[in-house]
Amino acid sequence: MKKNKVVAALLAAAMVFSMSACSKKDDETEKTKEEKETTEKVESESDESAEETTTAEASESETETEAETTPAAGAELTKEQYDAMTEDELIEMAGITDRDNVTMEQYVWLVNTLKFAEIKEDKGAIWPDAQSITRQALNHLKKGLPADKESKAEEFITSPEPAVRYYGYGLLESLTGVTEDDVKMAVSHAKDETEPMVLCAAISALANDMKTPEVAEFIFTMSHHEVLQVRSKSMTAIGNTWSIGVPGTTERLIEVMNDKNEDEYVRGMACHLCGQLHDEALVEPLKAILFSEEEDDKLKGEAARGLMILFYDSPFNEHTSEAAWNVLKEYYSATPRTNTNPQYLALNDMTKKSSSNYDAWKEMATFFDTDEFYNIMVDIIKDENALGALRTCAVDCVKAQCSDEKFVELGSVVDSLTDDGAQKVVDEYQKKLES
């Protein structure tokens, strides 16, 4: 009996141990399962995160690639992109959606793209290409540009880009000159400017303000500049009606026109434009060039233009000079005439009359005899050696300056012409007769 109790006790203990072992195994199995599920979940989340990162990186890469080819509005621009763009694309890139209301920020951004414009030049000036997409865009947006855009002039004038500085000075130009404050600002920066293109723009902006001593000093200095275009542009300021009475203008122009070491173009500019000072002291120096055996016919033609301005003052007819007319009479009457001498450009001024001032001019120019003038023109018209343009110009001058009866009388002269160049003269006369 005692033995049976022991056995029963042993069996019970074994069952408890077995149940405990099973429970432990089940617990371990469950734990392993949970750990496995957790690991799989983490790995899954890690894979999803990696996939999202890869997708984001790909998207960012695509965006960067797109940005390289199509910059966002107002972004930086490269020369290569600029050269491949159209005007409309540039406006779009500036962020301009309303072309009638351009913001100041958009306007400034657009102006700064002038740094990519091609630079043009001739003997008279240097400038950013007017056909560049920037200049075209600014022109087409003109009505929509900020009303106070001139307030940005100094910002542009101090830009590191020459083309932008050029544009800044252009903002200051006006028929009556710039304001006193703007003059001071412009001169202060212009004195330190070294870029010829920008100096040309500064001279143009200040050309009507030579009565301001600082401006006169600057422009006189520029008239000695090593670059041809800067010297040439200076002549347009010195030989300017706004410069009448400025000390040194007449003397500087005479010096330039007589300087045989100076470029012929600059000398010609001085000869042509000096007439606008309406200074009788210029007549004799111009006459000396006009009848010089050393000077070429082109320079003589420019001297004739200067004298014509002194005498006839086209298109305003506000001034006149008897001394200048006496030299011109001699010039146009001189023979033998050639295909290059005398020039027709000066005479062409007399084909036009001021609608408001011509009658008053005629009252001042009492020395101007229209019959004498008619005879000189007839002599030119009949001269088969004279330049064809000069002969037809003489026909137009008779129409403008002489009576209707005299112009009708001219018909018999024209009809008598038989030389090779006669037909052009006949055609011009007939056109004027019918007008």
C-alpha positions as CSV (number, residue, x, y, z in Angstrom):
1,M,0.0,0.0,0.0
2,K,2.8,2.2,0.9
3,K,4.5,1.3,-2.3
4,N,1.4,2.2,-4.4
5,K,1.3,5.6,-2.8
6,V,4.9,6.2,-3.7
7,V,4.3,5.2,-7.3
8,A,1.3,7.4,-7.5
9,A,3.3,10.3,-6.2
10,L,6.0,9.7,-8.7
11,L,3.5,9.6,-11.6
12,A,1.9,12.8,-10.5
13,A,5.3,14.5,-10.3
14,A,6.1,13.3,-13.8
15,M,2.9,14.7,-15.2
16,V,3.5,18.0,-13.6
17,F,7.0,18.1,-15.1
18,S,5.7,17.1,-18.5
19,M,3.0,19.8,-18.4
20,S,5.6,22.3,-17.3
21,A,7.9,21.3,-20.1
22,C,5.2,21.5,-22.7
23,S,4.1,24.9,-21.4
24,K,7.7,26.1,-21.5
25,K,8.1,24.8,-25.1
26,D,4.8,26.5,-26.1
27,D,6.0,29.7,-24.5
28,E,9.3,29.5,-26.4
29,T,7.5,28.7,-29.6
30,E,5.2,31.6,-29.2
31,K,8.1,33.9,-28.3
32,T,10.0,32.7,-31.4
33,K,6.9,33.3,-33.5
34,E,6.5,36.8,-32.1
35,E,10.2,37.6,-32.7
36,K,9.9,36.4,-36.2
37,E,6.8,38.4,-36.9
38,T,8.5,41.5,-35.4
39,T,11.6,41.0,-37.5
40,E,9.6,40.6,-40.7
41,K,7.6,43.7,-39.8
42,V,10.8,45.7,-39.3
43,E,12.3,44.4,-42.5
44,S,9.1,45.2,-44.3
45,E,9.0,48.7,-43.0
46,S,12.7,49.1,-43.8
47,D,12.1,47.9,-47.4
48,E,9.1,50.4,-47.7
49,S,11.2,53.2,-46.4
50,A,14.1,52.4,-48.7
51,E,11.6,52.2,-51.6
52,E,10.2,55.6,-50.7
53,T,13.7,57.1,-50.4
54,T,14.6,55.7,-53.8
55,T,11.4,57.1,-55.3
56,A,12.1,60.5,-53.6
57,E,15.6,60.6,-54.9
58,A,14.5,59.7,-58.4
59,S,11.9,62.4,-58.2
60,E,14.4,65.0,-57.0
61,S,16.9,63.9,-59.7
62,E,14.2,64.4,-62.3
63,T,13.4,67.8,-60.9
64,E,17.0,68.8,-61.0
65,T,17.4,67.6,-64.6
66,E,14.2,69.5,-65.5
67,A,15.5,72.6,-63.8
68,E,18.7,72.4,-65.8
69,T,16.7,72.7,-69.0
70,T,13.8,74.8,-68.0
71,P,14.7,77.2,-65.1
72,A,12.0,78.5,-62.8
73,A,10.7,82.0,-63.1
74,G,13.2,84.5,-62.0
75,A,16.0,81.9,-61.7
76,E,19.6,82.2,-62.8
77,L,20.1,82.0,-66.5
78,T,23.1,80.8,-68.5
79,K,24.4,82.2,-71.8
80,E,23.6,78.9,-73.5
81,Q,20.0,79.0,-72.3
82,Y,19.7,82.6,-73.3
83,D,20.9,82.1,-76.8
84,A,18.4,79.3,-77.3
85,M,15.4,81.2,-75.9
86,T,12.8,83.3,-77.6
87,E,11.6,86.7,-76.4
88,D,8.3,85.1,-75.0
89,E,10.2,82.4,-73.2
90,L,12.4,85.1,-71.5
91,I,9.3,87.0,-70.4
92,E,7.8,83.8,-69.1
93,M,11.0,82.9,-67.2
94,A,10.9,86.4,-65.6
95,G,7.6,85.3,-64.1
96,I,5.7,87.9,-66.0
97,T,2.1,86.7,-66.5
98,D,0.5,90.1,-66.8
99,R,2.3,92.1,-69.4
100,D,0.5,95.3,-68.5
101,N,1.6,95.2,-64.9
102,V,5.3,94.2,-64.7
103,T,6.6,94.2,-61.1
104,M,9.8,96.0,-60.2
105,E,11.4,92.7,-59.3
106,Q,10.5,91.2,-62.7
107,Y,11.7,94.4,-64.5
108,V,15.1,94.3,-62.7
109,W,15.6,90.6,-63.4
110,L,14.8,91.2,-67.1
111,V,17.2,94.2,-67.4
112,N,20.0,92.1,-65.9
113,T,19.8,89.6,-68.7
114,L,21.3,92.3,-71.0
115,K,24.6,90.9,-69.9
116,F,24.0,88.1,-72.4
117,A,23.2,90.5,-75.3
118,E,25.6,90.7,-78.2
119,I,27.6,94.0,-78.4
120,K,27.4,96.0,-81.6
121,E,29.5,98.9,-82.7
122,D,30.3,101.3,-85.5
123,K,32.4,104.4,-85.6
124,G,29.8,106.4,-83.8
125,A,29.0,104.3,-80.8
126,I,29.0,100.9,-79.0
127,W,25.8,99.4,-77.7
128,P,24.0,96.1,-76.7
129,D,22.2,94.7,-79.7
130,A,18.8,96.3,-80.1
131,Q,17.6,93.0,-81.6
132,S,18.5,91.0,-78.5
133,I,15.6,89.2,-76.9
134,T,16.0,91.4,-73.8
135,R,15.8,94.7,-75.7
136,Q,12.8,93.3,-77.7
137,A,11.1,92.2,-74.5
138,L,11.6,95.5,-72.8
139,N,10.3,97.3,-75.8
140,H,7.2,95.2,-76.1
141,L,6.5,95.4,-72.4
142,K,7.1,99.2,-72.4
143,K,3.5,100.2,-71.4
144,G,3.5,97.7,-68.6
145,L,6.9,98.5,-67.0
146,P,6.9,100.1,-63.5
147,A,6.0,103.8,-63.7
148,D,9.0,104.6,-61.4
149,K,11.5,102.4,-63.3
150,E,13.9,105.4,-63.5
151,S,14.4,105.1,-59.7
152,K,16.5,102.0,-60.5
153,A,19.0,104.0,-62.7
154,E,21.7,104.2,-60.1
155,E,21.3,100.5,-59.2
156,F,21.9,99.7,-62.9
157,I,24.7,102.2,-63.3
158,T,26.6,100.5,-60.5
159,S,26.1,97.0,-61.8
160,P,29.1,94.8,-62.5
161,E,27.8,94.2,-66.0
162,P,28.7,96.9,-68.6
163,A,25.5,96.3,-70.7
164,V,23.4,96.9,-67.6
165,R,25.3,100.1,-66.7
166,Y,24.7,101.2,-70.3
167,Y,21.0,100.7,-69.9
168,G,21.1,102.6,-66.6
169,Y,22.5,105.7,-68.2
170,G,19.9,105.4,-70.9
171,L,17.1,105.7,-68.3
172,L,18.4,109.2,-67.6
173,E,18.2,110.5,-71.1
174,S,15.6,113.2,-71.9
175,L,15.1,116.1,-74.3
176,T,15.5,118.7,-71.6
177,G,18.3,117.0,-69.7
178,V,18.3,115.0,-66.4
179,T,17.5,116.4,-63.0
180,E,20.2,118.1,-61.0
181,D,20.5,115.2,-58.5
182,D,20.7,112.7,-61.3
183,V,23.4,114.8,-63.0
184,K,25.5,114.7,-59.9
185,M,25.0,111.0,-59.5
186,A,25.7,110.2,-63.2
187,V,28.9,112.3,-63.3
188,S,30.2,110.9,-60.1
189,H,30.0,107.3,-61.5
190,A,31.0,108.3,-65.0
191,K,34.3,109.7,-63.9
192,D,35.3,106.3,-62.7
193,E,33.9,104.4,-65.6
194,T,36.4,102.6,-67.9
195,E,34.2,100.7,-70.3
196,P,33.9,102.6,-73.6
197,M,30.4,101.3,-74.3
198,V,29.2,102.7,-70.9
199,L,31.1,106.0,-71.4
200,C,29.2,106.5,-74.7
201,A,25.9,106.0,-72.9
202,A,27.0,108.4,-70.1
203,I,27.9,111.1,-72.7
204,S,24.6,110.7,-74.4
205,A,22.7,111.0,-71.1
206,L,24.6,114.2,-70.1
207,A,24.8,115.8,-73.6
208,N,22.2,118.4,-72.9
209,D,23.8,119.4,-69.6
210,M,27.2,120.9,-70.6
211,K,26.3,124.1,-68.9
212,T,26.9,122.3,-65.7
213,P,30.7,122.6,-65.2
214,E,31.2,119.1,-63.9
215,V,29.5,117.7,-67.0
216,A,31.5,120.0,-69.4
217,E,34.7,118.9,-67.7
218,F,33.8,115.2,-68.1
219,I,32.8,115.5,-71.8
220,F,35.8,117.6,-72.7
221,T,38.0,114.9,-71.1
222,M,36.2,112.2,-73.1
223,S,36.9,114.1,-76.3
224,H,40.5,113.1,-75.8
225,H,39.7,109.4,-75.0
226,E,41.8,106.8,-76.7
227,V,38.7,105.0,-78.1
228,L,37.3,106.4,-81.3
229,Q,33.6,105.9,-80.4
230,V,34.0,107.8,-77.2
231,R,35.6,110.8,-78.9
232,S,33.0,110.7,-81.6
233,K,30.1,110.6,-79.1
234,S,31.8,113.6,-77.3
235,M,31.4,115.6,-80.5
236,T,27.6,115.1,-80.4
237,A,27.6,116.7,-77.0
238,I,30.0,119.5,-77.7
239,G,28.4,120.4,-81.0
240,N,24.9,120.6,-79.5
241,T,22.4,123.5,-79.4
242,W,22.2,123.0,-75.6
243,S,26.0,123.7,-75.5
244,I,25.6,127.2,-77.0
245,G,27.6,129.6,-74.8
246,V,29.6,126.9,-73.0
247,P,33.2,128.1,-72.7
248,G,35.6,126.1,-74.9
249,T,33.1,124.4,-77.2
250,T,33.9,126.3,-80.3
251,E,37.7,126.1,-79.7
252,R,37.6,122.3,-79.1
253,L,35.6,121.7,-82.3
254,I,38.0,123.7,-84.4
255,E,40.9,121.9,-82.8
256,V,39.4,118.5,-83.7
257,M,38.3,119.4,-87.2
258,N,41.9,120.6,-88.0
259,D,43.7,117.7,-86.3
260,K,45.1,115.7,-89.2
261,N,46.1,112.9,-86.8
262,E,42.5,112.5,-85.7
263,D,40.2,109.9,-87.4
264,E,38.4,111.3,-90.4
265,Y,35.0,110.2,-89.0
266,V,35.6,112.2,-85.7
267,R,36.8,115.2,-87.7
268,G,33.7,115.0,-89.9
269,M,31.5,114.9,-86.8
270,A,33.1,118.0,-85.5
271,C,32.7,119.8,-88.9
272,H,29.1,118.8,-89.3
273,L,27.9,119.4,-85.7
274,C,29.7,122.6,-85.0
275,G,27.1,124.5,-86.9
276,Q,24.6,123.9,-84.1
277,L,26.6,126.3,-81.9
278,H,25.7,129.1,-84.3
279,D,29.0,130.8,-83.7
280,E,30.3,133.0,-86.6
281,A,33.8,132.1,-85.5
282,L,33.3,128.7,-87.1
283,V,32.7,130.0,-90.6
284,E,36.4,130.6,-91.6
285,P,37.7,127.3,-90.2
286,L,34.9,125.4,-92.1
287,K,35.7,127.4,-95.3
288,A,39.4,126.5,-95.0
289,I,38.5,122.8,-95.0
290,L,35.9,123.2,-97.8
291,F,38.4,124.7,-100.2
292,S,41.5,122.8,-99.1
293,E,43.4,120.9,-101.7
294,E,44.6,118.4,-99.1
295,E,41.3,117.3,-97.5
296,D,39.1,114.6,-99.1
297,D,35.7,115.3,-100.6
298,K,33.8,113.5,-97.8
299,L,35.3,115.8,-95.1
300,K,34.5,118.8,-97.3
301,G,30.9,117.6,-97.5
302,E,30.7,117.5,-93.7
303,A,32.1,121.0,-93.5
304,A,29.4,122.1,-96.0
305,R,26.8,120.5,-93.7
306,G,28.1,122.6,-90.8
307,L,27.9,125.8,-92.8
308,M,24.4,124.9,-93.9
309,I,23.3,124.5,-90.3
310,L,24.8,127.9,-89.6
311,F,22.9,129.4,-92.5
312,Y,19.6,127.5,-92.8
313,D,19.3,125.8,-89.4
314,S,17.1,123.0,-90.6
315,P,14.6,121.8,-89.5
316,F,14.0,124.7,-87.1
317,N,14.8,127.8,-89.2
318,E,15.6,129.8,-86.1
319,H,19.1,131.0,-86.9
320,T,20.9,132.2,-90.0
321,S,24.4,133.4,-91.1
322,E,25.1,135.5,-94.1
323,A,28.8,134.6,-94.0
324,A,28.0,130.9,-94.1
325,W,25.7,131.4,-97.1
326,N,28.4,133.3,-99.0
327,V,30.8,130.3,-98.6
328,L,28.0,127.9,-99.6
329,K,27.2,129.8,-102.7
330,E,30.9,129.7,-103.7
331,Y,31.0,126.0,-103.0
332,Y,28.0,125.0,-105.0
333,S,28.9,127.3,-107.9
334,A,32.5,126.1,-108.3
335,T,33.4,124.0,-111.3
336,P,34.4,121.5,-112.5
337,R,31.9,119.4,-110.5
338,T,32.5,115.7,-110.1
339,N,30.7,112.7,-108.8
340,T,31.9,113.4,-105.3
341,N,32.2,117.2,-105.2
342,P,30.1,119.1,-104.2
343,Q,28.2,116.9,-101.8
344,Y,24.4,116.9,-101.9
345,L,23.7,116.2,-98.2
346,A,24.1,119.8,-97.1
347,L,22.0,121.1,-99.9
348,N,19.3,118.5,-99.1
349,D,18.5,120.6,-95.9
350,M,17.0,123.2,-98.2
351,T,14.4,120.9,-99.6
352,K,12.5,121.2,-96.3
353,K,10.9,124.2,-94.5
354,S,9.7,124.7,-91.0
355,S,5.9,125.1,-91.1
356,S,6.1,127.5,-88.1
357,N,9.4,129.4,-88.5
358,Y,10.3,129.6,-92.2
359,D,8.6,133.0,-92.9
360,A,10.3,134.5,-89.9
361,W,13.6,133.0,-91.1
362,K,13.1,134.6,-94.5
363,E,12.7,138.0,-92.8
364,M,16.0,137.4,-91.0
365,A,17.8,136.2,-94.1
366,T,17.3,139.4,-96.1
367,F,20.6,138.6,-98.0
368,F,19.1,135.3,-99.4
369,D,18.1,136.1,-103.0
370,T,15.9,133.4,-104.4
371,D,16.6,134.4,-108.1
372,E,20.3,134.0,-107.4
373,F,19.6,130.7,-105.7
374,Y,17.5,129.5,-108.7
375,N,20.4,130.3,-111.1
376,I,22.9,128.2,-109.1
377,M,20.4,125.3,-108.9
378,V,19.8,125.5,-112.7
379,D,23.6,125.3,-113.3
380,I,23.8,122.2,-111.2
381,I,20.8,120.5,-112.9
382,K,22.4,121.1,-116.3
383,D,25.8,119.8,-115.3
384,E,26.1,116.2,-116.5
385,N,29.3,115.8,-114.5
386,A,27.6,116.5,-111.2
387,L,26.4,113.6,-109.0
388,G,22.9,112.5,-109.9
389,A,21.6,112.9,-106.4
390,L,22.9,116.5,-106.4
391,R,21.0,117.3,-109.6
392,T,17.7,115.8,-108.4
393,C,18.2,117.6,-105.0
394,A,18.6,120.9,-106.9
395,V,15.2,120.3,-108.5
396,D,13.6,119.7,-105.0
397,C,15.3,122.9,-103.7
398,V,13.8,125.0,-106.5
399,K,10.4,123.6,-105.6
400,A,10.9,124.4,-101.9
401,Q,12.6,127.8,-102.0
402,C,11.4,129.5,-105.2
403,S,8.0,130.6,-106.5
404,D,5.6,128.4,-108.4
405,E,6.3,130.4,-111.5
406,K,10.0,129.7,-111.2
407,F,9.4,126.0,-110.8
408,V,7.2,125.9,-113.9
409,E,10.0,127.8,-115.7
410,L,12.4,125.1,-114.7
411,G,10.5,122.7,-116.9
412,S,12.0,124.0,-120.1
413,V,15.5,123.5,-118.6
414,V,14.7,119.9,-117.6
415,D,13.2,119.1,-121.0
416,S,16.4,120.3,-122.8
417,L,18.6,117.7,-121.0
418,T,20.0,115.0,-123.2
419,D,22.8,113.4,-121.2
420,D,22.8,109.8,-119.8
421,G,21.6,111.0,-116.3
422,A,18.9,113.2,-117.6
423,Q,16.0,110.8,-117.1
424,K,16.4,110.8,-113.3
425,V,16.2,114.6,-113.3
426,V,13.1,114.5,-115.6
427,D,11.4,111.9,-113.4
428,E,12.1,114.0,-110.2
429,Y,10.8,117.2,-111.8
430,Q,7.6,115.4,-113.0
431,K,7.0,114.0,-109.5
432,K,7.4,117.4,-107.8
433,L,5.2,119.0,-110.5
434,E,2.4,116.6,-109.7
435,S,2.7,116.8,-105.9
